[in-house]
C-alpha cells in the first residue's frame, strides 16, 4: 500500500459539487492499493499513519501525533500512486483492481477508526475535487513495501 500523508489545518472532498467529507486539523491521506497488498499491510500503514509524530509541541518541535492534537483523517482513494511513468502517458496496471482495492481501502479506514480517530472519506472510483490547507507544509510518502 502507498500513501501520501499531508498535515492539514483543514481538508475536504467533493463529488459533483457536494462535499462528502471534511476535517479540520489532521491528515489528508491519499491512499493507493497494489494488487498484492493484504490486510496486514493495511494494519501496518494504519499504525504508522496514526502514530506519526509531525505536529508541533510547545517547543515548536514535531513531536506530537494525531491523538495528541485531537486530529482527524480524510482518506481519499488514489490509484494513481501506482502509476507507471515510463512514457509520457502514465499507465495504471500496477494498481489493484477494485475487487482488491475497495476492501483494503475500507479496512484501512476501519483500522484508523478502531484506534479512536474520526475518519472522513471520498468515494472510491469517483471523480473528486480535493481541497486542503497544508500545514507546514508537511507531506510524507509511505510505502508498506519499504517500511
C-alpha positions as CSV (number, residue, x, y, z in Angstrom):
1,X,0.0,0.0,0.0
2,X,1.1,3.5,-0.7
3,X,0.0,6.7,1.0
4,X,0.8,10.4,0.7
5,X,0.1,11.9,4.1
6,X,-0.2,15.6,4.4
7,X,-0.6,17.5,7.7
8,X,-3.5,19.9,7.2
9,X,-5.4,22.6,9.1
10,X,-8.4,21.6,7.0
11,X,-9.3,19.4,4.1
12,X,-12.4,18.4,2.2
13,X,-13.5,16.3,-0.7
14,X,-16.5,17.0,-3.0
15,X,-18.2,14.9,-5.7
16,X,-20.3,16.8,-8.3
17,X,-20.1,19.9,-6.1
18,X,-21.3,18.2,-3.0
19,X,-19.0,17.9,0.0
20,X,-18.8,14.3,1.0
21,X,-16.1,14.6,3.6
22,X,-14.4,17.3,5.6
23,X,-12.0,17.7,8.5
24,X,-10.2,20.3,10.5
25,X,-6.7,19.7,11.8
26,X,-5.3,16.3,10.9
27,X,-4.1,14.3,8.0
28,X,-5.2,14.2,4.3
29,X,-4.3,10.6,3.3
30,X,-4.2,9.8,-0.4
31,X,-4.3,6.0,-0.4
32,X,-3.2,3.6,-3.2
33,X,-3.6,-0.1,-3.1
34,X,-1.4,-2.6,-5.1
35,X,-2.6,-5.9,-6.4
36,X,-0.5,-8.0,-3.9
37,X,-1.5,-5.9,-0.8
38,X,-3.0,-7.5,2.3
39,X,-4.9,-6.6,5.4
40,X,-1.6,-7.0,7.3
41,X,-0.2,-4.1,5.2
42,X,-3.3,-2.0,5.9
43,X,-2.7,-2.6,9.6
44,X,1.0,-1.6,9.3
45,X,0.1,1.5,7.4
46,X,-2.7,2.5,9.9
47,X,-0.3,2.1,12.8
48,X,2.3,4.3,11.0
49,X,-0.1,7.0,10.0
50,X,-2.0,7.2,13.3
51,X,1.3,7.3,15.3
52,X,3.1,9.7,13.0
53,X,4.6,12.5,15.2
54,X,4.6,15.5,12.9
55,X,2.6,18.0,15.0
56,X,4.4,20.7,16.9
57,X,4.9,20.6,20.7
58,X,5.3,23.6,23.0
59,X,8.9,24.0,21.8
60,X,7.9,24.0,18.2
61,X,9.4,20.5,17.5
62,X,7.5,17.9,15.5
63,X,6.8,15.7,18.5
64,X,3.0,15.2,18.7
65,X,0.9,12.6,17.0
66,X,-2.7,12.8,15.7
67,X,-4.1,11.7,19.1
68,X,-2.2,14.4,21.0
69,X,-3.7,17.2,18.9
70,X,-7.2,15.7,18.6
71,X,-6.9,15.4,14.8
72,X,-9.0,13.6,12.2
73,X,-8.3,11.9,8.9
74,X,-9.6,12.5,5.4
75,X,-8.9,9.4,3.3
76,X,-9.1,9.6,-0.5
77,X,-8.5,6.6,-2.8
78,X,-5.7,7.3,-5.2
79,X,-4.9,4.6,-7.7
80,X,-2.5,7.0,-9.5
81,X,0.1,6.4,-6.7
82,X,0.8,3.2,-8.7
83,X,1.4,5.0,-12.0
84,X,3.9,3.6,-14.4
85,X,5.6,6.7,-15.8
86,X,8.0,5.1,-18.3
87,X,6.2,7.0,-21.1
88,X,4.6,10.4,-21.1
89,X,1.2,8.9,-20.7
90,X,1.0,7.1,-17.4
91,X,-0.3,3.5,-17.1
92,X,-2.1,2.2,-14.1
93,X,-1.9,-1.6,-14.5
94,X,0.2,-1.8,-11.3
95,X,-2.8,-0.6,-9.2
96,X,-5.1,-3.1,-7.6
97,X,-8.4,-3.8,-9.3
98,X,-11.5,-2.6,-7.4
99,X,-12.2,-6.1,-6.1
100,X,-8.9,-6.0,-4.1
101,X,-8.6,-2.2,-3.6
102,X,-12.0,-1.4,-2.1
103,X,-11.9,-3.9,0.8
104,X,-8.4,-2.8,1.7
105,X,-9.3,0.9,1.4
106,X,-12.3,0.3,3.7
107,X,-10.2,-1.8,6.1
108,X,-7.6,0.9,6.4
109,X,-10.3,3.4,7.4
110,X,-11.8,1.0,9.8
111,X,-8.4,0.3,11.4
112,X,-8.0,4.1,11.9
113,X,-11.5,4.3,13.5
114,X,-10.6,1.3,15.7
115,X,-7.7,3.4,17.0
116,X,-10.2,6.1,18.1
117,X,-9.9,8.5,15.2
118,X,-12.6,10.3,13.3
119,X,-12.3,9.4,9.6
120,X,-14.0,11.1,6.7
121,X,-13.6,9.9,3.1
122,X,-14.3,10.3,-0.6
123,X,-16.0,7.7,-2.8
124,X,-13.8,5.0,-4.3
125,X,-13.6,5.5,-8.1
126,X,-15.4,8.8,-8.2
127,X,-14.2,11.9,-9.9
128,X,-13.4,14.0,-6.8
129,X,-12.4,17.6,-6.0
130,X,-10.0,17.5,-3.1
131,X,-9.2,20.7,-1.2
132,X,-6.7,21.1,1.6
133,X,-4.9,23.8,3.6
134,X,-1.5,22.3,4.0
135,X,0.1,23.0,7.4
136,X,3.8,23.5,7.3
137,X,3.7,22.1,4.7
138,X,4.4,18.6,6.0
139,X,3.9,15.8,3.4
140,X,5.2,12.2,3.9
141,X,5.3,9.4,1.3
142,X,4.8,5.9,2.7
143,X,5.0,2.6,1.0
144,X,4.4,-0.6,3.1
145,X,7.0,-2.4,0.9
146,X,9.7,-0.2,2.3
147,X,8.5,0.3,5.9
